[in-house]
Amino acid sequence: MSRPNVILYNWHDAGNWFGCYGNEHVNTPNVDRLAAEGVRFANNRSACAICSPSRAAIATGKFCQNNGVMGLCNTTMQNRIHPHLPHMAARFKQMGYRSALFGIQHECAHEHVAEIMQVDEQFATDPWPNSDIVKHYLKQWILDRKNDDEPFFAQVGSIDAHLNRFYSGAPARDDEPYPPVQDTSKGLHMPGFLSGSDADKETIATLQGLLQRGDRMVGAVLEALDETGMADNTLIIMNVDHGVGLSRAKATCYDPGTTTGWIMRWPEKIQAGTVVSQLTTHVDVLPTVWELLGLDPIDDLDGYSFAAHITENKQDELHDYVYSHMVENLRSARNNKWKFIRNFRPPAWANRKGNCASQHKGYDFERQKWPADIRPSFDCPAVELYDLENDPDELTNLAYADDYRETCEEMNAVLWNFLLDNNDFIIRDTVNNNWQLSTRKALEKHCLITGRACPHGEGPLINEIDAAAAVGQII
């Protein structure tokens, strides 16, 4: 068998809002077909609740704390993938694959694409196009590869389904009208973590329209592979960077902000209709793809390969916990039963449902400067603990309930150990108010109990983070 072609399609802000994941209100027939003909990872979680870090985790197989990208790559913080960590595209390029980028990538700054990704060709990458624009170039490029002797790697992305483009206050572009992109043909999917306001409904209608448009690009890929006869020998990898761009979802560590779709299809290797139900996360994509392709394992990756779960129906859990973060504030640990969140600064949505009305005001959260002497309380908690089996919308914080003290302490220790083991910059946070002092004392207590050295001194991003946090979360 000749080396397979590989197509990596990264969605923006789509979570797992697809028909194949049980959402009955969206029109995603091509994504659903991809899952029916391949493998669907039913329990996948994002490495971060915003775009660049989560995408860098997919591309490198390394936690955000270890790959160099903890925040958005197009900010003044200049996050970038470490030079010693090859991007997935660069790895395929080095193995003789013809490589191309179509539409959006968001794991490196635009000026760093050639250096970091090392692709041979780029199409419609700037400004960020929608799926209908990208598929025009992508489909023809695949058709032109029909008689090529060398395999290809194509990374694909579009603005769909990135909601805040539509609430930025800027005039709508002719090719991205709002509200005509809305889709309500199957009704509205109203999640329990939202208040159900008129703004929520309007935002979800737009989200469903963007999902429908993004699905058309998946359809164009499938059509081109069918027309060229390359479908059987092409591995399609479909990922989503993080959860949907709704209030109390994206930019939070609640499940709606970190639950994502991961689907792969390769008819020569993957049995149609396979489902992997074990807990997975973004750093597992690269090792899984590498083993599935029969390539030598890559040393020093943070993720696990789930290739045997796909091909041999293995059922063991490889992760005791998975972790996520939001740049300047949130860190979380999760297993299949519990979610633990530590708020390094006062949270925006704790103990209340989200309301998308703020997105219609220029996509600015209703921001306020927190007083310097703020203290953790039930209304504004320093830590949050949720029973995911009985409270899937994460609305009842159990962190301060006596009956769950032991569980809370256990999850707290798990999270601190992860942050220490991976030298997260947040463990070197400054102490400018009582909130931060309380957090520092909690870390010192953990280090005293466990015999670990307690880090001191500001981390590399702290000054920028404090400036950003004064007016709200970085999104």
C-alpha positions as CSV (number, residue, x, y, z in Angstrom):
1,M,0.0,0.0,0.0
2,S,1.4,3.4,-0.9
3,R,1.7,6.0,1.8
4,P,-1.7,7.6,2.5
5,N,-2.6,11.2,1.9
6,V,-3.5,13.1,5.0
7,I,-6.1,15.9,5.4
8,L,-6.3,17.8,8.7
9,Y,-9.4,19.9,9.1
10,N,-9.6,22.2,12.2
11,W,-12.9,23.8,13.0
12,H,-13.2,27.1,14.8
13,D,-15.4,27.2,17.9
14,A,-17.7,24.3,17.0
15,G,-17.4,22.2,20.1
16,N,-19.2,19.0,19.3
17,W,-22.3,20.6,17.9
18,F,-22.8,18.0,15.1
19,G,-25.6,15.5,14.4
20,C,-23.3,12.5,15.0
21,Y,-22.7,13.8,18.5
22,G,-26.4,13.9,19.3
23,N,-27.3,17.4,18.3
24,E,-30.6,17.0,16.4
25,H,-30.9,20.7,15.5
26,V,-27.9,21.2,13.3
27,N,-27.4,20.5,9.6
28,T,-24.1,18.7,9.4
29,P,-24.7,15.7,7.0
30,N,-21.1,15.6,5.8
31,V,-19.5,15.6,9.2
32,D,-22.1,12.9,10.2
33,R,-21.1,10.9,7.1
34,L,-17.4,11.2,8.1
35,A,-18.2,9.8,11.5
36,A,-20.3,7.0,10.1
37,E,-17.5,5.9,7.8
38,G,-14.7,6.3,10.3
39,V,-14.1,6.7,14.0
40,R,-15.7,9.2,16.4
41,F,-14.1,10.1,19.7
42,A,-17.1,10.5,21.9
43,N,-15.3,12.0,25.0
44,N,-12.7,14.4,23.7
45,R,-11.6,17.5,25.6
46,S,-9.7,20.6,24.6
47,A,-6.3,21.5,25.9
48,C,-7.4,25.1,26.2
49,A,-10.6,27.1,26.0
50,I,-9.4,29.4,23.3
51,C,-8.0,28.9,19.8
52,S,-4.2,29.1,19.5
53,P,-3.1,27.0,22.5
54,S,-5.6,24.2,21.7
55,R,-4.4,24.1,18.0
56,A,-0.8,24.1,19.0
57,A,-1.5,21.1,21.3
58,I,-3.0,19.3,18.3
59,A,-0.1,20.2,16.1
60,T,2.7,19.2,18.5
61,G,1.3,16.5,20.9
62,K,2.5,18.6,23.8
63,F,0.6,20.4,26.5
64,C,0.2,24.1,26.0
65,Q,2.6,24.7,29.0
66,N,5.2,22.7,27.1
67,N,4.8,23.8,23.5
68,G,5.2,27.5,24.0
69,V,1.6,28.6,23.2
70,M,-0.4,29.6,26.2
71,G,-2.3,32.5,24.7
72,L,-3.4,33.7,21.3
73,C,-0.6,33.8,18.7
74,N,-1.6,37.2,17.3
75,T,-1.4,39.1,20.6
76,T,1.5,41.2,22.0
77,M,2.5,38.2,24.1
78,Q,4.0,36.7,21.0
79,N,3.2,33.1,21.9
80,R,4.9,30.7,19.4
81,I,5.6,27.0,19.1
82,H,9.1,26.3,20.4
83,P,11.6,25.9,17.6
84,H,12.6,22.4,18.7
85,L,9.0,21.1,18.4
86,P,8.1,20.3,14.8
87,H,4.6,21.2,13.7
88,M,2.6,18.2,12.4
89,A,2.7,19.8,8.9
90,A,6.5,20.1,9.1
91,R,6.8,16.5,10.1
92,F,4.9,15.4,7.0
93,K,6.9,17.8,4.9
94,Q,10.1,16.2,6.2
95,M,8.8,12.8,5.2
96,G,8.4,13.8,1.6
97,Y,4.8,14.8,1.6
98,R,3.6,17.6,-0.6
99,S,2.1,20.0,1.9
100,A,-0.4,22.9,1.6
101,L,-2.4,25.2,3.9
102,F,-5.9,26.2,3.0
103,G,-7.7,28.9,4.9
104,I,-7.1,29.5,8.5
105,Q,-4.5,28.2,10.9
106,H,-4.3,29.9,14.3
107,E,-1.5,28.2,16.1
108,C,1.2,30.6,14.8
109,A,1.3,34.2,13.7
110,H,0.8,34.7,10.0
111,E,4.4,35.8,9.5
112,H,5.7,32.6,11.1
113,V,3.7,30.1,8.9
114,A,6.6,29.4,6.5
115,E,9.0,28.8,9.3
116,I,6.8,26.8,11.7
117,M,4.6,24.8,9.3
118,Q,7.0,24.6,6.3
119,V,4.1,24.1,3.8
120,D,4.8,24.2,0.1
121,E,1.7,26.1,-0.8
122,Q,-0.8,28.4,0.9
123,F,-4.3,29.3,-0.4
124,A,-6.8,31.9,0.9
125,T,-5.1,32.3,4.2
126,D,-5.5,36.0,4.8
127,P,-7.9,37.6,5.6
128,W,-9.7,34.8,7.4
129,P,-12.1,33.3,4.8
130,N,-15.3,31.4,5.3
131,S,-15.8,27.8,4.2
132,D,-17.4,28.5,0.9
133,I,-14.3,30.5,-0.1
134,V,-11.8,27.9,1.1
135,K,-13.5,24.9,-0.5
136,H,-13.2,26.6,-3.9
137,Y,-9.5,26.3,-3.8
138,L,-9.3,23.1,-1.8
139,K,-11.5,20.9,-4.0
140,Q,-9.7,21.8,-7.2
141,W,-6.3,21.3,-5.5
142,I,-7.3,17.7,-4.5
143,L,-8.6,17.0,-8.0
144,D,-5.3,18.1,-9.4
145,R,-3.5,15.6,-7.2
146,K,-5.1,12.6,-8.9
147,N,-2.1,11.5,-10.8
148,D,0.6,12.6,-8.4
149,D,3.2,10.0,-7.3
150,E,3.9,11.7,-4.0
151,P,1.4,11.7,-1.1
152,F,0.0,15.0,0.2
153,F,-0.7,16.6,3.5
154,A,-3.3,19.4,3.5
155,Q,-4.3,21.4,6.6
156,V,-7.6,23.1,6.3
157,G,-9.5,25.7,8.3
158,S,-12.1,28.5,8.0
159,I,-13.7,31.2,10.1
160,D,-16.7,28.9,10.6
161,A,-18.1,28.7,13.3
162,H,-16.3,31.7,15.0
163,L,-19.2,33.8,16.4
164,N,-17.5,36.9,17.6
165,R,-16.7,38.0,14.0
166,F,-20.4,38.8,13.8
167,Y,-20.6,40.8,17.0
168,S,-17.4,42.9,16.6
169,G,-19.2,46.1,15.8
170,A,-17.5,46.1,12.3
171,P,-19.6,46.3,9.2
172,A,-20.6,42.8,7.9
173,R,-18.7,41.6,4.8
174,D,-20.8,40.8,1.7
175,D,-19.7,37.2,1.8
176,E,-20.5,36.8,5.5
177,P,-23.8,38.4,6.1
178,Y,-25.5,38.5,9.4
179,P,-28.3,37.4,10.0
180,P,-28.7,35.6,6.6
181,V,-26.3,32.8,7.8
182,Q,-28.7,31.7,10.4
183,D,-30.2,28.2,10.3
184,T,-33.3,27.3,12.2
185,S,-34.7,24.6,9.8
186,K,-34.5,22.0,12.6
187,G,-35.3,24.3,15.4
188,L,-32.8,25.6,18.0
189,H,-30.5,23.7,20.3
190,M,-30.9,25.4,23.6
191,P,-28.3,24.1,26.1
192,G,-29.1,24.2,29.8
193,F,-26.1,26.4,30.7
194,L,-27.7,29.4,29.0
195,S,-30.5,31.6,30.3
196,G,-32.7,31.1,27.2
197,S,-32.8,34.9,26.4
198,D,-33.7,36.3,23.0
199,A,-30.0,37.0,22.5
200,D,-29.2,33.4,23.2
201,K,-31.7,32.2,20.6
202,E,-30.4,34.7,18.0
203,T,-26.8,33.7,18.6
204,I,-27.6,30.0,18.4
205,A,-29.4,30.5,15.1
206,T,-26.2,32.1,13.8
207,L,-24.0,29.4,15.2
208,Q,-26.2,26.7,13.5
209,G,-25.9,28.6,10.2
210,L,-22.1,28.8,10.5
211,L,-22.0,25.0,11.2
212,Q,-24.1,24.3,8.1
213,R,-21.7,26.4,6.0
214,G,-18.6,24.7,7.5
215,D,-20.1,21.3,6.8
216,R,-20.2,22.2,3.1
217,M,-16.4,22.3,3.1
218,V,-16.3,18.8,4.6
219,G,-18.6,17.7,1.8
220,A,-16.3,19.3,-0.9
221,V,-13.4,17.2,0.5
222,L,-15.4,14.0,0.4
223,E,-16.6,14.7,-3.1
224,A,-13.1,15.4,-4.4
225,L,-11.7,12.3,-2.9
226,D,-14.6,10.2,-4.4
227,E,-14.0,11.8,-7.8
228,T,-10.3,11.1,-7.8
229,G,-10.6,7.6,-6.4
230,M,-8.3,8.6,-3.5
231,A,-10.8,8.1,-0.7
232,D,-9.7,4.7,0.4
233,N,-6.1,5.8,0.8
234,T,-6.6,9.2,2.5
235,L,-6.7,9.7,6.2
236,I,-9.0,12.6,7.1
237,I,-8.6,14.1,10.6
238,M,-11.3,16.4,11.8
239,N,-10.7,18.4,15.0
240,V,-12.3,21.3,16.8
241,D,-10.2,23.7,18.7
242,H,-12.5,24.2,21.7
243,G,-16.1,24.6,22.7
244,V,-18.8,26.8,21.1
245,G,-18.4,30.6,21.3
246,L,-21.4,31.1,23.6
247,S,-21.5,32.7,27.0
248,R,-20.3,30.3,29.8
249,A,-18.7,28.1,27.1
250,K,-15.7,29.4,25.1
251,A,-13.0,31.0,27.3
252,T,-14.2,29.0,30.3
253,C,-13.2,25.6,31.6
254,Y,-16.8,24.4,31.9
255,D,-17.5,21.4,29.6
256,P,-19.2,23.6,27.0
257,G,-15.9,25.4,26.6
258,T,-13.7,22.3,26.4
259,T,-15.8,19.6,24.8
260,T,-14.8,19.1,21.2
261,G,-15.3,16.8,18.2
262,W,-12.6,14.5,16.9
263,I,-13.4,12.3,13.9
264,M,-11.1,10.4,11.6
265,R,-11.8,8.4,8.4
266,W,-9.4,6.1,6.5
267,P,-11.3,3.2,4.8
268,E,-8.2,1.0,4.4
269,K,-7.5,1.1,8.1
270,I,-10.5,2.3,10.2
271,Q,-13.7,0.3,10.4
272,A,-16.8,2.3,9.7
273,G,-18.8,3.3,12.7
274,T,-16.1,2.9,15.3
275,V,-16.6,4.9,18.5
276,V,-13.9,5.5,21.1
277,S,-15.6,6.4,24.4
278,Q,-12.5,6.8,26.5
279,L,-11.4,10.2,27.8
280,T,-9.2,11.8,25.2
281,T,-7.6,15.2,24.7
282,H,-5.9,17.3,22.0
283,V,-2.4,16.0,22.8
284,D,-3.5,12.5,21.8
285,V,-4.1,13.4,18.2
286,L,-0.5,13.4,16.9
287,P,0.6,10.1,18.7
288,T,-2.6,8.4,17.5
289,V,-2.2,9.5,13.9
290,W,1.5,8.4,14.0
291,E,0.8,4.9,15.2
292,L,-2.2,4.5,12.9
293,L,0.1,5.4,9.9
294,G,2.6,2.8,11.1
295,L,5.3,5.4,11.7
296,D,8.0,5.3,14.4
297,P,6.7,6.7,17.7
298,I,7.8,10.2,18.5
299,D,9.7,10.6,21.7
300,D,8.6,12.9,24.5
301,L,5.0,13.6,23.6
302,D,2.5,14.4,26.3
303,G,-0.4,12.5,24.7
304,Y,-1.2,8.9,24.3
305,S,-1.9,6.9,21.1
306,F,-5.4,5.5,20.8
307,A,-4.7,3.6,17.6
308,A,-5.3,0.3,19.3
309,H,-8.6,1.5,20.6
310,I,-9.5,2.1,17.0
311,T,-8.1,-1.0,15.3
312,E,-8.3,-3.5,18.1
313,N,-11.2,-2.3,20.2
314,K,-9.2,-1.7,23.3
315,Q,-11.3,-0.5,26.1
316,D,-8.8,0.7,28.8
317,E,-8.7,4.3,30.0
318,L,-5.3,5.9,29.3
319,H,-6.0,9.2,31.1
320,D,-6.7,9.5,34.8
321,Y,-7.3,13.2,34.2
322,V,-7.3,15.7,31.4
323,Y,-6.5,19.4,31.9
324,S,-7.5,22.7,30.3
325,H,-6.9,26.4,30.9
326,M,-8.0,29.9,30.1
327,V,-4.9,32.1,29.7
328,E,-4.9,34.6,32.6
329,N,-7.4,33.0,35.0
330,L,-8.6,29.4,34.9
331,R,-7.0,26.0,35.3
332,S,-8.9,22.8,35.4
333,A,-8.6,19.0,36.0
334,R,-11.3,16.6,34.8
335,N,-12.0,12.9,34.9
336,N,-15.2,11.1,33.9
337,K,-16.9,11.9,37.2
338,W,-15.5,15.2,38.5
339,K,-14.5,18.7,37.2
340,F,-12.3,20.9,39.4
341,I,-11.6,24.5,38.4
342,R,-9.2,26.9,40.2
343,N,-9.9,30.6,39.5
344,F,-6.6,32.6,39.7
345,R,-8.7,35.7,39.2
346,P,-12.4,36.2,39.9
347,P,-14.4,34.2,37.3
348,A,-16.9,35.8,34.9
349,W,-19.6,33.1,35.0
350,A,-19.4,31.2,38.2
351,N,-22.8,30.1,39.7
352,R,-25.0,31.7,37.1
353,K,-26.1,30.8,33.6
354,G,-24.7,32.5,30.5
355,N,-26.5,35.1,28.5
356,C,-25.3,36.0,25.0
357,A,-26.7,39.5,25.2
358,S,-23.1,40.7,25.9
359,Q,-21.9,39.3,22.6
360,H,-24.2,41.7,20.8
361,K,-22.5,44.6,22.4
362,G,-19.3,44.2,20.5
363,Y,-18.5,40.8,22.0
364,D,-17.3,42.5,25.2
365,F,-18.2,40.7,28.3
366,E,-19.9,42.9,30.9
367,R,-16.6,43.9,32.4
368,Q,-15.7,45.5,35.7
369,K,-12.5,46.1,37.6
370,W,-12.5,43.8,40.6
371,P,-11.7,45.5,43.9
372,A,-8.2,44.9,45.2
373,D,-9.4,43.4,48.5
374,I,-11.8,40.8,47.0
375,R,-12.0,37.6,48.9
376,P,-13.2,34.1,47.8
377,S,-16.8,33.5,48.6
378,F,-19.7,31.3,47.5
379,D,-20.8,34.0,45.1
380,C,-17.3,34.4,43.6
381,P,-15.5,31.2,44.3
382,A,-11.8,30.6,44.3
383,V,-12.4,26.9,43.4
384,E,-15.2,25.0,41.8
385,L,-16.1,21.3,41.9
386,Y,-18.8,19.7,39.8
387,D,-20.4,16.3,39.8
388,L,-20.5,15.7,36.0
389,E,-22.8,12.7,36.2
390,N,-25.5,14.5,38.2
391,D,-24.9,18.1,37.1
392,P,-23.8,18.0,33.5
393,D,-24.4,21.8,33.1
394,E,-22.0,22.5,36.0
395,L,-24.4,24.8,37.8
396,T,-24.0,23.6,41.4
397,N,-20.6,24.2,42.9
398,L,-19.8,21.5,45.5
399,A,-16.3,22.8,46.4
400,Y,-17.5,24.3,49.7
401,A,-19.8,21.5,50.8
402,D,-18.6,19.4,53.7
403,D,-19.7,16.2,52.1
404,Y,-17.3,16.7,49.2
405,R,-14.3,18.1,51.1
406,E,-12.2,15.0,50.5
407,T,-13.0,14.9,46.7
408,C,-12.2,18.6,46.5
409,E,-8.9,18.2,48.2
410,E,-8.0,15.3,46.0
411,M,-8.8,17.2,42.8
412,N,-7.0,20.3,44.1
413,A,-3.8,18.3,44.6
414,V,-4.1,16.7,41.1
415,L,-4.3,20.1,39.5
416,W,-1.5,21.7,41.5
417,N,0.7,18.7,40.7
418,F,0.0,19.1,36.9
419,L,0.8,22.9,37.0
420,L,4.0,22.2,39.0
421,D,5.1,19.3,36.8
422,N,4.6,21.4,33.6
423,N,5.9,24.7,35.0
424,D,2.7,26.6,34.1
425,F,3.5,30.4,34.4
426,I,0.4,30.8,36.6
427,I,2.1,29.2,39.6
428,R,4.5,32.2,39.6
429,D,1.6,34.7,39.7
430,T,2.1,38.0,41.4
431,V,0.5,38.8,44.8
432,N,-1.3,42.1,44.4
433,N,-4.4,41.6,46.4
434,N,-6.0,39.2,48.9
435,W,-7.4,36.9,46.2
436,Q,-3.9,36.3,44.8
437,L,-2.5,36.0,48.4
438,S,-5.1,33.3,49.2
439,T,-4.1,31.4,46.0
440,R,-0.4,31.7,46.9
441,K,-1.0,30.3,50.4
442,A,-3.0,27.4,48.9
443,L,0.0,26.5,46.6
444,E,2.4,26.8,49.5
445,K,0.2,24.5,51.6
446,H,0.2,22.0,48.8
447,C,4.0,22.1,48.4
448,L,4.5,21.8,52.2
449,I,2.2,18.7,52.3
450,T,3.8,17.0,49.3
451,G,7.4,18.1,49.9
452,R,7.7,20.0,46.7
453,A,9.6,23.2,46.2
454,C,7.3,26.2,45.9
455,P,8.2,28.4,42.9
456,H,8.6,32.1,43.3
457,G,9.2,35.0,41.0
458,E,7.0,36.3,38.2
459,G,6.3,34.1,35.2
460,P,7.1,35.5,31.7
461,L,3.5,36.5,30.9
462,I,2.4,37.9,34.2
463,N,2.7,41.6,33.5
464,E,0.7,41.4,30.2
465,I,-1.8,39.1,31.9
466,D,-2.4,41.5,34.8
467,A,-3.0,44.4,32.3
468,A,-5.5,42.3,30.3
469,A,-7.3,40.9,33.4
470,A,-8.0,44.4,34.6
471,V,-10.6,44.7,31.9
472,G,-11.7,41.1,31.6
473,Q,-10.7,37.8,30.0
474,I,-8.5,37.5,26.9
475,I,-10.7,36.0,24.2
